[in-house]
Amino acid sequence: MQKTVIDDSYKYGFSKPEKYFYKSAKGLSEKVIRTISGYKSEPPWMLEFRLKSYVGYLKKTLPTWGADLSGIDFDNIFYYIKPTAGKVSSWADLPAEIKDTYDKIGIPEAEKKFLAGVSAQYESEVVYKSVNEMLRRKGVVFLDMDSGLREYPDLVQQYFGTVVPPLDNTFAALNSAVWSGGSFVYVPKGVHVELPLQAYFRINAANMGQFERTLIIADEGSSVHYVEGCTAPIYSSDSLHSAVVEIIVKKGARVRYTTIQNWSKNVYNLVTKRTVVDEEGIMEWVDGNLGSKVTMKYPSIFLKGRKSRGEVLSIAYAGSGQHQDAGGKVIHLASETTSQIISKSISKGGGRTSYRGLVQVEKGAENVKSKVVCDALLLDEESRSDTYPDMRINEKDVSIEHEATVSKIGDEQMFYLESRGLTKEQAQSMIVNGFIEPIVRELPLEYAVEMNRLISLQMEGSVG
Amino acid sequence: MFKIEHITASLGEKKILDDVSLTVHAGELHAIMGPNGSGKSTFSSVLLGHPSYTVSDTKGKKASIQLDGDELLFLATHERVKKGIFLAFQSPLSIPGVSVMHLLRSSYQEIYPPMKKSEENLGNAIFSRAWKAEDVTLLQFIDRVKSVARDLFIDESFLKRGIHDGFSGGEKKKIEMLQALILKPKYAIFDEIDTGLDVDALKVVATGIEKLRKQGTGVIVVTHYHRILSYVHPSHTHILVDGAFVEHGTGALSERIEKEGYAKYAKDSH
């Protein structure tokens, strides 16, 4: 009999005893950055990159246009924690308490199902990884970012910070200064990775910042699906998660990047995700934001090559005390490029969701097509949803569609499902899951099931 | 036995049903006929406990809805349904993203829960992966749904679509009938099942009603017109006008209504 993926205790968070090899002092300074870089024995250019980013970061101010970020105490964060020394490559070698944590979020099952290689992040560094032999034979590189830098220094140096420049925004600058962990993926020309590459994230230390850095390079004509899901225990003070993801989609390549974010409700989740797509390449972001206190995340796509295509599918759920400020951006730089942004948001118990999106068509990009659909579902009167769609069209020959709806669950829909034997809670879960179904069906099976369960969990005690 | 007694129902301040009583036995077919606005749909909704209506006693006589001796009046809608009643809606709303099959699977497991409570069975039935019903396996259940759908001339592709989402009037009625046949209620109420149906679909729906009766379900057909009654033959007919039954009879009464209409009662009631 299969165990449920999401244990009920999850709802209240669960935390394991901390066991560290090295923990930096709280707060950020040049010394901390030098220590991190030195500890990792990084090449001089990376230390240089970090220090420049730090100097730039000091001049930046917090954005004032999105969610309220005033609760972040930057001096009260550990910028680097290295967990148990060394790495293990098989499940059996993992420390029992880490295994236990993973059991609760159902990793062994996912591993059995997909076995494409699991890269699970426990605190700041990847400690567990098993890469399928088949991937290795195909020449696919799937490493944690630190190992990637060590083993493929030239490739990393060529692309690192090119899609998201270090001074792009406050949080990208911070990440560039103190990044640790994350994934490095390289898919050689013409190679199709059939099974999704998965990385699980979990932070387990109070006041700890997570600054992963992911770089994915899909060479010409290749394809890959990268999946990350994260969960976190609840802490008494606020936590910051600020990742940077850079993706390079070469000519005719295809990348899908799927995230289910379920940080605990004290985490500020401020992530910069961006991709550059060459001719006839395809990039798809599938982004689910369920947890965190505040999320600001707008996966972006620069359609640089002719006939390239970009897609953003976004689900946001905001419960009490949560603000999900999410959406997507597509910048059409070349002709015959197409894009689609579909956003579905659910607000409940005073939660707030915002759709913030941009569709930009540059001069000279002809015959561009873009479609934006944002649907919001409000479960009660206290909840809120806003839409901030931005369109900057600098070319005439374009087809741009925009649809937006805001709906509430109707009494008659509820009565219909209740008349089929379902309780009010079950009926509401079913309607909400139906609402997000167009995006959930794009998720790998395990994630789709998990998503449905998370929604059901959120509906508990919400009606009647 | 499905025994409805002294039901008075209001929507806000407005009284819609006034002292309505009706008794249906297993395997019987009752027709409730009446002109528009007579309270027919309210009657169906009230039996299932629709939250918009307030049900009260009638002049000191206790309101009651009993199914085989169990009082349903104070139960929530889903609890009434678990006791064995079913309502086919006149114009059901769509629920995008919730497929017909998914809803049927969830409903069946709620209505026919396992006798033993094992640990795996404690979770939420809707999204648990394990099939819970004991009288039938999941594969058998899916086959059964497909087979009944074929009998109703419902294309299999409809089972995967969001329920009633973009369905025509006729398709909606057939999907309601499909649910009745799969969920096998003790008593089923069909609210205006014949509106919007062509002759072929009407025959299909009528066959469904006959099948239910044969398996022992007591059926109440609520209708304005006699149309459906040319294909199924009620044992009892009740005429509802202005929220009260004005005449009770056999199948012959429905035929008379077809010829004479409701004009006679309209005069009486004004």
Interface residues (C-beta under 8 A of the other chain):
Chain A: M1 Q2 T4 G410 D411 E412 Q413 F415 Y416 L417 E418 S419 R420 G421 L422 T423 K424 Q426 S429 M430 I431 N433 G434 F435 I436 E437 P438 V449 N452 R453 S456
Chain B: S45 L48 H50 P51 S52 A76 T77 H78 V81 K82 F86 L87 F89 P92 L93 I95 P96 G97 V98 L103 S106 S107 E110 I111 E120 G123 N124 A125 I126 F127 S128 R129 A130 G162 Q179 L183
